[in-house]
Amino acid sequence: MLFAGLLEHWGQKGPAEVPVKRRWTYRWCTWWAQELGIPFRFPAAHPFNPLQHLRLALAAGCTPEAVHKIFNDIWRTVATPMVVKIFAAVQRSRRADGKAV
């Protein structure tokens, strides 16, 4: 389920789209990650469209390893463009094999 779809359906904005909520959310997430000792960085663009990341997870079989890698690319290394490139390669490979993506 896409969070953005729910927000659109109900005519609402997400927390990252409301300046006061965005600042609070960023501070809280950063603080909580530090408390837990988890490396954490916000993506270069936030909010962002997660659809390609979700499709990549599906194409990778939704394995814990794949989901962990995608999560790390988004929230630790800020490597979102790499995920997009990987997904494009997976799409090409699956099309070549005659499989739907």
Beta strands, then each sheet from edge to edge (+ up, - down):
end
